[in-house]
Amino acid sequence: MAQMPSRTKRLIHSLMAFDRPYSTLQTEPVVIPCAGLPDAFHLARIAVVADLHLPDALLSLPRLLRCVAMQKPDAIFLPGDLTNSYAAFDEAGLRRLAKGLAAIAPCFAIPGNHELRLDREPLYREILTACGVHYMSDSYADWHKDGATLRLYGMARHRPAPLAVSGQPAIALAHKPEHFPYYRHARWNVVVCGHAHGGQVRMAGRSLYAPGQGFLPKYTAGIYTEGTTTMIVSRGLGNSSLPWRMGNQPHLPVIVLVRK
């Protein structure tokens, strides 16, 4: 898909300003019970910064950083698509974002489909790791808190393999919510996703369309639980190939882990 002229984007964004929810950031607490959660992580707060699509974010970076800091997170999850492959790569914006978030709390990131397009992923990885972000691409990273460790998993290109029982909850970042059956099969306990953009247009609380799911999508926002797997889906904080959102304000979920 060709890049949309910046003048057209500005016009669309100006029209969207008349949609009041579009201009208001929603911070949403999401309480997730976890069996086997180490005591140090009980009541730990995780801010989810997803689908910012720089340079087409729905709010300025200074405002976003202030809003994240106000949540007093113990960690920040970045489940992909911080950049927009349908626009020029915003290297300066990505560096500002990564440095600002890493100064607030430990950050854990994976690539999304926009980073995996056009061979941008190596530069994306380099920028995030240079700014102090823990980067996962079909791999894992350890979150340390008050002398305890919680292992986090990050999915990029490969389907998740079933996990051996470790005595801790299996918490993962995986960009695409439409792969929920794979996550359930892998026995991941908590999965954090983005990608669906809340369904782009929401009417009466329902989504009309989402990338990867088409019309009347199933997984677009909030909490989905099947068996022992709970998936949290962010509506995201930006626009990409479809620059119009309606009834669909930018979304900053704040996950609160509790011992089960």
Phi and psi in degrees as a GROMACS rama.xvg file:
@    title "Ramachandran Plot"
@    xaxis  label "Phi"
@    yaxis  label "Psi"
@TYPE xy
-72.5034  157.357  ALA-2
-69.8706  138.523  GLN-3
-79.666  134.02  MET-4
-55.3361  139.86  PRO-5
-60.7847  -32.1759  SER-6
-64.7418  -40.7274  ARG-7
-64.7275  -42.1851  THR-8
-60.317  -44.1964  LYS-9
-62.262  -38.9723  ARG-10
-64.2704  -44.6848  LEU-11
-63.611  -43.3197  ILE-12
-63.1284  -36.0159  HIS-13
-65.1308  -41.1867  SER-14
-65.8111  -36.8258  LEU-15
-66.9991  -20.0098  MET-16
-61.6048  -21.8078  ALA-17
-74.3865  -15.9524  PHE-18
-88.2463  100.274  ASP-19
-54.1766  -44.3522  ARG-20
-58.7485  -30.4122  PRO-21
-58.1501  -35.8139  TYR-22
-90.2269  2.47163  SER-23
-119.248  120.857  THR-24
-72.7783  131.29  LEU-25
-101.81  119.183  GLN-26
-99.1864  125.266  THR-27
-124.837  113.628  GLU-28
-71.0779  134.942  PRO-29
-130.03  107.499  VAL-30
-88.316  124.24  VAL-31
-123.128  110.385  ILE-32
-72.5663  138.39  PRO-33
-133.918  119.119  CYS-34
-70.8262  136.661  ALA-35
79.2405  10.5904  GLY-36
-68.25  127.517  LEU-37
-58.4781  146.369  PRO-38
-54.2623  -36.4  ASP-39
-63.4991  -21.3627  ALA-40
-101.087  1.32275  PHE-41
-64.8674  125.8  HIS-42
72.0631  14.5391  LEU-43
-65.1842  140.033  ALA-44
-108.661  133.965  ARG-45
-125.93  116.884  ILE-46
-85.9177  134.044  ALA-47
-108.163  110.237  VAL-48
-107.316  102.521  VAL-49
-126.036  148.933  ALA-50
50.8066  50.0327  ASP-51
-73.0252  -33.3688  LEU-52
55.7953  47.5679  HIS-53
-54.7495  136.536  LEU-54
-91.7109  17.3572  PRO-55
-104.181  42.8295  ASP-56
-71.0444  152.21  ALA-57
-84.2542  -9.22802  LEU-58
-146.091  158.532  LEU-59
-68.5638  155.906  SER-60
-62.6067  -43.8622  LEU-61
-57.7536  -41.3741  PRO-62
-66.4251  -42.9645  ARG-63
-61.2658  -45.5382  LEU-64
-62.2403  -39.1034  LEU-65
-63.2406  -43.7196  ARG-66
-64.8667  -40.1901  CYS-67
-65.1791  -45.6858  VAL-68
-60.72  -35.8577  ALA-69
-64.483  -22.3719  MET-70
-78.8166  -10.1321  GLN-71
50.1729  55.8588  LYS-72
-74.1818  150.216  PRO-73
-88.0228  -17.5168  ASP-74
-157.068  160.557  ALA-75
-127.736  126.14  ILE-76
-101.384  134.17  PHE-77
-121.402  86.6553  LEU-78
-85.8334  39.5771  PRO-79
99.1271  165.359  GLY-80
58.4088  46.1129  ASP-81
-73.0443  -18.2281  LEU-82
-118.378  170.658  THR-83
-123.239  113.73  ASN-84
-74.4588  -7.19772  SER-85
-95.0713  12.1227  TYR-86
-139.503  168.585  ALA-87
-61.3664  140.85  ALA-88
-64.308  121.443  PHE-89
-90.9467  74.9426  ASP-90
-63.4059  -42.9081  GLU-91
-64.4239  -43.2671  ALA-92
-64.3187  -40.445  GLY-93
-64.1967  -40.21  LEU-94
-64.4622  -42.766  ARG-95
-62.1113  -43.2092  ARG-96
-62.4631  -50.8631  LEU-97
-62.5676  -44.0899  ALA-98
-64.4085  -41.9742  LYS-99
-65.7406  -42.4428  GLY-100
-69.7462  -40.9888  LEU-101
-64.2638  -24.0569  ALA-102
-77.0258  -15.033  ALA-103
-90.3938  -45.8588  ILE-104
-164.514  163.009  ALA-105
-56.1497  134.982  PRO-106
-115.078  140.939  CYS-107
-130.395  126.054  PHE-108
-132.47  153.289  ALA-109
-130.346  164.437  ILE-110
-82.2175  152.213  PRO-111
-107.624  -175.126  GLY-112
-64.1623  -28.6276  ASN-113
-71.8384  -28.1028  HIS-114
-79.4062  -30.3084  GLU-115
-80.88  -11.0832  LEU-116
-81.5308  155.67  ARG-117
58.4929  24.2218  LEU-118
57.8592  31.963  ASP-119
-86.4326  -15.8183  ARG-120
-58.7331  -41.3103  GLU-121
-58.9923  -40.3477  PRO-122
-69.3507  -40.663  LEU-123
-57.6091  -48.6863  TYR-124
-59.8204  -45.1686  ARG-125
-61.2459  -43.572  GLU-126
-65.2629  -47.3743  ILE-127
-64.4433  -46.342  LEU-128
-66.3798  -36.5935  THR-129
-63.8591  -26.4841  ALA-130
-91.4153  4.07959  CYS-131
93.58  14.5021  GLY-132
-88.5577  136.571  VAL-133
-76.6637  118.479  HIS-134
-107.919  130.674  TYR-135
-124.992  133.039  MET-136
-141.345  93.9218  SER-137
54.1403  46.1541  ASP-138
-152.121  -164.487  SER-139
-139.198  166.405  TYR-140
-145.921  155.545  ALA-141
-103.819  131.003  ASP-142
-100.137  119.318  TRP-143
-104.109  133.086  HIS-144
-151.031  120.634  LYS-145
51.7436  42.7657  ASP-146
83.7839  -1.97995  GLY-147
-111.819  163.176  ALA-148
-130.598  136.586  THR-149
-125.614  122.784  LEU-150
-84.1324  130.805  ARG-151
-112.799  145.612  LEU-152
-113.878  145.928  TYR-153
-132.074  122.723  GLY-154
-100.349  135.646  MET-155
-119.114  -81.2597  ALA-156
-99.2594  -30.6734  ARG-157
-94.7909  148.448  HIS-158
-66.2325  145.287  ARG-159
-70.4759  141.186  PRO-160
-88.8752  149.414  ALA-161
-57.4986  142.744  PRO-162
-97.2317  143.684  LEU-163
-72.1192  148.613  ALA-164
-67.9689  124.818  VAL-165
-115.512  -5.58882  SER-166
90.1129  -8.61328  GLY-167
-117.091  157.491  GLN-168
-66.7703  141.769  PRO-169
-88.3432  109.305  ALA-170
-111.936  128.401  ILE-171
-135.2  151.558  ALA-172
-105.58  128.352  LEU-173
-148.835  122.409  ALA-174
-63.407  -41.8231  HIS-175
-101.837  116.596  LYS-176
-72.1875  -20.0935  PRO-177
-66.5183  -11.6118  GLU-178
-92.3731  21.3909  HIS-179
-50.852  -40.318  PHE-180
-58.3255  -34.3913  PRO-181
-66.5359  -41.7313  TYR-182
-65.1922  -39.0523  TYR-183
-65.6613  -42.2887  ARG-184
-63.9485  -32.8435  HIS-185
-75.4337  -7.5389  ALA-186
64.1812  32.8625  ARG-187
-73.861  135.168  TRP-188
-83.8169  -40.1553  ASN-189
-132.492  126.67  VAL-190
-126.371  131.258  VAL-191
-112.711  123.044  VAL-192
-129.539  172.106  CYS-193
-139.42  -124.621  GLY-194
71.168  -37.7692  HIS-195
-79.0164  -13.149  ALA-196
57.4739  25.87  HIS-197
69.4416  9.79912  GLY-198
88.0247  11.5442  GLY-199
61.7324  -64.4182  GLN-200
-115.274  126.366  VAL-201
-119.078  130.048  ARG-202
-131.588  128.214  MET-203
53.6069  36.7683  ALA-204
78.9525  3.34623  GLY-205
-110.153  150.42  ARG-206
-96.9009  142.585  SER-207
-95.9351  -34.6858  LEU-208
-156.002  144.722  TYR-209
-144.808  143.085  ALA-210
-57.2244  134.355  PRO-211
82.7566  -10.9156  GLY-212
-125.542  -16.2496  GLN-213
75.9206  -150.714  GLY-214
-80.0966  147.756  PHE-215
49.0128  59.0908  LEU-216
-69.7136  157.293  PRO-217
-89.9895  -38.9046  LYS-218
-117.617  99.3279  TYR-219
-128.985  -26.3047  THR-220
-167.252  142.785  ALA-221
95.1526  -149.261  GLY-222
-113.038  134.569  ILE-223
-130.245  127.901  TYR-224
-127.839  129.277  THR-225
-138.975  123.403  GLU-226
61.3772  -127.014  GLY-227
-98.5587  10.6188  THR-228
-109.87  126.926  THR-229
-116.508  128.337  THR-230
-113.687  131.196  MET-231
-108.811  126.358  ILE-232
-117.437  122.666  VAL-233
-86.231  143.648  SER-234
-78.042  -10.5963  ARG-235
88.8268  175.837  GLY-236
-130.746  13.0771  LEU-237
-156.632  -173.522  GLY-238
-125.916  155.513  ASN-239
-131.511  -111.012  SER-240
-69.0971  -31.1526  SER-241
-105.787  101.255  LEU-242
-82.7192  7.14739  PRO-243
-107.381  129.315  TRP-244
-126.552  140.751  ARG-245
-137.502  133.254  MET-246
59.7853  30.7069  GLY-247
-145.657  76.4458  ASN-248
-70.4416  154.299  GLN-249
-56.7038  147.324  PRO-250
-129.803  125.401  HIS-251
-123.906  86.1985  LEU-252
-66.3408  144.125  PRO-253
-123.653  103.307  VAL-254
-78.7471  134.703  ILE-255
-117.728  113.762  VAL-256
-83.1743  134.97  LEU-257
-133.122  147.412  VAL-258
-69.2103  137.991  ARG-259
